[in-house]
């Protein structure tokens, strides 16, 4: 028996499952049952073929790969269906979005097309390595509280030649547009907060998305140099007026000056924390990289810089300060306090990636085509959303060594344990499979006359090339310039 307050959540779950089935335009029954098998399987997903052993999967062991290879999914309609689900909200009803790139590594899949080099860390004695694969840009909505659940809203695979900054800006614009169309944001509500890591150009995103009700909060590298506003010039000063004021170097405390906001806080994981904020700081832009094609004078994009210093880390490592750039100026004490806490919640997206890869088996199938990888990715995003909606509808089937968790705060892995007991109460629009027999296949002893095509890894992108004197694209070998932009 469910409480009366769970009726709305159950209704959203039922509506999502019905709409999900309508988004499957070819081999819908096989794809739908494959998703249910992921939700109800015992333990982590190790193989697509082994999902046929689950009672919720009524088809043969080859139907899963066949459906991923030859099925069809209306991804644009699925995006609208995910956005229609009630997203989680932070303090004061604010929507907080996080964006990051995660990679499906395929280093030895020579017959897979559209692979590019993906940045990885910790695979060889804690070293940075480039491994070929399919990178995906994922946008999620963050929740508050002590848990690791997020609400995935979109996933876009980066193809060869894509500019990650342009793809991210277009992706965020589409997500915000769907949220507004679904009625999750109305005029008068707080601006949507976008949180990103240091790999994103915060001022560029703030400039491109300036027409949207969105605020950008990104982490910056510790070697950045920003500038203060230009002070008033005395009357009679000759020459061209200055565009940039004094430098604010993150690595030089002598250039900081007195902060505009100072907060002393105590966190559960990091101990005492000191937060300081400086108002109206901007980067010095140049006509290169993202601003290479900008017409006219470059803009002055002012924001607030926040420095977060904690006493300890859960891993025991020496903590380093975290520098954040907020696209709004004149922040008060409450807004600065909300900003650094929202950034700490950004790490929940890493738990979502771990859940997708290690438990739901996102990178398990050895799929050949990137289109099949996109279908499998969206099946798992729908499955993860169902787990989020089923938190209040399933019992906590915890292990004897696990601590109890309050109702509504179950982790996605714990919700998955009880989803099999909930599934009989949910509508299953998939039809009963028809009896059939397998085809004859290739006769024994006959070699394959149509070998699969081989594809090279795309190693050159629009952001790491420059024109040489002979007109050819070459990788830039100049030393890293000072990060003033």
N, C-alpha and C positions, 0 to 999 in steps of 0.2 A: 504494500500500500504506500502510495506517495502522498505527501502533504499537498495542501491546496496551492501553496506557493510554487510547487514544481510543475503545475499545469502549463504555465507559460513556457518554461524551458523545454518540457516534453513536446509542446506544440511546435516550437522552433526546430527541434530535432527531427520530428516527423516531416515538417515542411522541407527541411534541407535534404532529407533522404529522397523525397518525392521529386524535388527539383533536380537533384543529382542524377536520378535515373533518366529524367527527360533530357539532360545534357549529353547523354551517351547516345550518339546517333548511329553507331554501327557496333555490333556485338555487345549490346547494352547489358544483356543478362550475364554474360561471362565477366565483363568488367565490374558490374555491381557485386556479384558474388565473390569476385577476387578481393574487392575492398572489404567486404564483410569477413572474409577469411583472415585478412590482416588484423582486423579488430578482435577476432575471437580465437586466434591461434594461441596455443600454449607456448610461452617463452618467446624469445626474439625470432624474427623471420630470417631464416637461413637460406631458403630457396623458394622460388615461385612455384616449382613443381610440388614441393612438400605442402604448400597451402591447399592442394587438392585433398589432402588427408583430413582436413577439418570438415566437420559435419555440415557446416554452413556452405561449403563449396560442393555442388552436386555434379560437377563436370569432370572430365578427364584431366590427367596431369599435364597434358599439352595445351589445354585450352587457355591457360594463363598467358603463356608466351605468344600464342596465336592471337589472342585478343589485344595484347599490347602492340603487336606488330601490324595487325590489319584492322584494328578497331578505330573508331573515330570519337573524339570528344570535343564538344563545343566549349572551348576554353573561355571565350569571352562571356558566354552565359554563366559559366562556373564562377568567374570573377564577380559577376553581379550577385550570384547566389551567396557567395561568401560575405560580400559586403552587406547584404540584407540582414545577416545575423547580427543580433545586438552585440556591439563591440564592448570590451571592458573600458572602464574610465578611471582616471586618476582623481586627485583631489579637485574639488570644485567642479566635478563633471567634465574635466578636460580629457580630450583624446590625446594619447601619447603614442606615436608611431616610432618604430625602430627599423632601420634598413641595414642590411649587411649582405655580403657575398659569401656563399659556401660552395664548395667544389665537389663534383662527382668525378673522382680521379679515374682515368682509364689509360694508364701508362703503356700498356702492351696491346691495346685494342687497335691494331693497325687497319682494320677494315671499317672502323667507325669514322665518320666524317665530322667536320666542324669542331674538331678538338683544338684547344688552344692551351698555352702554358698557364698553369694555375700556381699561385704562390702558396706554399705550405711551410709550416714551421714545426720543428720537433721530430722530423722523420729520420734524421741522421745526426745524432749527438747534438740535439737542440740547434740545428742549423737551418737557415732559410734555404729552401729548395724550390725549383720550378718543375712541376710535374704536369704532364698533359692530361686534360680532362675537359669536362663541361662545367663551367661556372654558372651559378644561378644567383640572381639578385632577388632577395626575399624581403618583403615588407610585412611586419606584424604589428599588432596593437598590443601594448603592454598593460599589465594589471599592477595593482598595488598589493602590498602584503607579502608575507613570507611564503612564497611558493615559486614554482618555475614554469607556470603555464602562460602561454601567449595565445593570440588570436591571429593566425596567418590570414593575410588579405590578398597577397599577390606573389607570383614568382615568375621571373623572366630569365630565360637562358641567354647569356652573352654569346653572340656569334662572332666569327672572325671579322675583324675590322671595326667592331663596335667600339665606341667611346664610352667607357663606363660612366663618366660624369653625365653625358647626354642621356644615356639610357636610364640612369637613376632619376634625373629630373623629369623625364617624360613619364616614368613609372609612378613617381610620387604625384604628379599632376593628375594622372588617371585615377589613382586610388582616392585622392581627395575629392575629385569630381564625383566618383561613385558614392562616397560617404555623404556628400551633400545631397545627391539625388535620392539616396535612401532615407533622408531625414535625420541622420545621426548628427548633423551639425546645422544649426540655424543661425541667422543673424542675431547677434547679441550674446552668443555663447563664447567662451574663452577660445583663443586661437589654438589650433592643433599644433602640438609640439612634436617636431621631428628630431630624433636623437640618432646620431651616427658616430662612428669611430674616426680615427685619425686618417684613414684612407680617403675620406671625402673632403672636398673643398667646400667648407661651410659658407664663406662669403659668396662663392659662385652660386651655390644652391639658393641662398637667400636672395640674390639678385634675380635669378631666373624665375623663382616662385614668388616674387614680390606681389603679384596680383592675387594670390590665394591667401585665405585666412590661416597662415601657417607660420610658425616660429621655428627657427633652425638652431639646434644645439649640437655642436660637434666637439670632439677632442682634437687638440692640436699637438703637434710635435713639440718637444722641449727645446728645440733649436730655432723656433720661430722668432721673428722680429716684427713687431707692429709699430704703429705710429700714433701719437696723440694728435688732437686737432691743432690747426695752425693758430697761434696766438694773434691777437689784434696787432696790426702793424702801426707804428707811429705815423702821424701825418707827415707827408713829404717824403716817404720812403720811395726810392727809385728802384727800377728793375722789375722783373717779372715776379708776381706774387707767389708765395710758397703754397704748395698743395698739401704738404705733409709736415707735421710737427715733429717734436722730439721723439727719439726712438724709445720703444719699450721692449727690451730684449728679455725673453723668458729666462735665459741663462745668466743674466747680470742683475742681481738684486739692487744695484745702485741706480738702475734706471726705472725702478718700479714706482717709487714715491709712496705716499700714504694711500691705502685703499679707501674706496668709497663705502664699502660694506664689509664688515667683519663678523663672522659667526663662529662661535665655539660650540661644537656639538659632540655627542657621544653616540657611536654606532655599536651595534651588537657584534659585528664581525671584525671591524677595523679599530675599535677602541676610540679614544679621543680624536676628533677631527677638527682641523682649522681651515675655515673657508674664507677667502678674501676675494673681493671683486673690484675691478677697476673699470670705470665707465668711459665710453666713447673712444675706443681704440679701433684702428682700421689697418688692414694690410696695404702695402705699397704694391699695386698691381703693375704688371708689365705686359706688353703685347706678345705673349708667348703662351704655349700650351692651350688652356681653355679660353684665353682672351686673345688668341692670335687673330681671329677674324672679327674682332670688335671694331665697329666704325666709330670714329670720333674719340674724344677724350675718355679715358677710363674713369669709371665712377669711384666715388669715395664711399665705401661700405662700412659704416661704423657699427660697433657692437660692444658688448660687455665681456670682458675677460675674467674668468673665474679660476682661481687656483685652489685645488683641493689637496690637503696634506693630511695623511692619517698616520697613526702610531704603529700599526702592525698589519700584516696580511695573513689570511687563513693558512697560506702555504708555508709561512715562516720566513719568506724572502724579505729582503730589505725594501720597504715601501719607497716608491718614487712619487714625486708630486704629479698630479694630473691637471693639465691645463685645458680649460673649456672655453669655447667662444659662443656667445649667445647673440643672436641677430637683433635683439631689442636693446635699446639704451634706457638709461634712467631706471634701472631695476631697483626695487625696494628690498627690504630685508626678507619679506615673505617670498618674493619671486626668486631671489637668489637661493633661498633654502629649498624651494621646489625644484630648481634647475639641477643642483648637484645630486639630489636624491633621485630625480628622474633618470639621470645618466647612470647611476648605479643599477637601476632596474633594467638598463639596456642589456646587461649580461644575461638576462633571461632568454634572449634569442639564441645564445649559445646552447642552453639546455634544450631548446626546441630542435636545433640541428642535431644534437646528440641523440635525442629521442627518435628523430626521423632516421638516422643512420644506424644506430646500434640496436634499436628495438623494433621499429617498423620496417627495417631493411630497405631503406631508400637506395643505397648504392650496392645492394646485393645482386640484382639481375644483371646478367651479361647481355645487355641489349645492344644491337648493332646500330640502329638508326637513332639520331637525336630526336626525331618526332616521337618514337616509342618512349624515349626517356622523359619527354615532356608529359606524355599521358600518365606514366607511372608516377611522376612527381605530383601531378594534380590529384590522382587517386589518393595519395598519402596525405596531401593537404586536407582533403575532404575527410579522410579518416581521423586525422588529428583534431579537426573541428568537431567531429562527432564525440570524440572523447572529452573535449572541453565542455560541450553541452550536457554530457551525461554525468558530470561530477556530482550533481545533487540527486541523481536517479539510481546510482549503483551503491552497493554496500562495500565497505572497506574490507577486502579479503587480504589482510596483511599477513605477512609471515611472522612466526613466533618471535623472531629477533628484531622485528621492526617496531618502531614507536607508533602509537596511535596518532591519527591526525584528525582535526575537527572536521565536521561535515562541511562540504563545499570547498575544502582545501586539499583534496586528494591530488596526488601527482598523476599525470597522464598514464604512467605505467600501472599504477594501482587501479585507476578507472578501467583500464583495459582488461584487468583480471576478471572484473565483474560484468563486462559488457556482454559476455555470452549469456548470462542469466537475464539481461535486459532485452536482448534481441528478439525473443519470441513475442514481446509486447509491442514491437515496432513493426510498421508495415514493411513488407518485402515485395516490391513490385516485380522482381525478376521472375520470369516464367520457368516452368519445369523444363529441363533439357529433353530434347527429342532423341530417341534411340538412333544410333548411327554406328558405323564400323569404320575403322581407319583405312586410308587409302593404301595402295600397294607399295608406294614409295619407290625409290631407285632400286633396280635389281641388284642382288648381291654380286660383287665383283666388278660392277660397272663404275668406272671413275667418274668423278664430277666434271662435267664438261663446261660448267659455267662458274669458275671460281669467283669469289667476292672481290670487289675492287679494293685496292689499297689506297689510303689517304695519308698524306703527310700532316704533321702537326703544324698549325699556324703559329709562327713564332714572332712575326712582325705586326704591330698594331699601329694605329694612327697616333698614339701617344708616345711611342718610343723610337720614332724614326725621324730622320732629318734628310734633307736633300744634299747630296754631295755636289762637288763641282761638275761631275759628269752626268748629273741628273738622276742618279740611282739612289734608292733608299738604303741608308746605312744606319746602324745603331749609333747613337751619340756616345762618344768616348770622353767628352769633356768632364772635368771634375764637378761634383755637386756644388752648385752655387749657394750663396748664402740665402737662407729662406726668409726673404723679406716680403714676398708676395703671398 
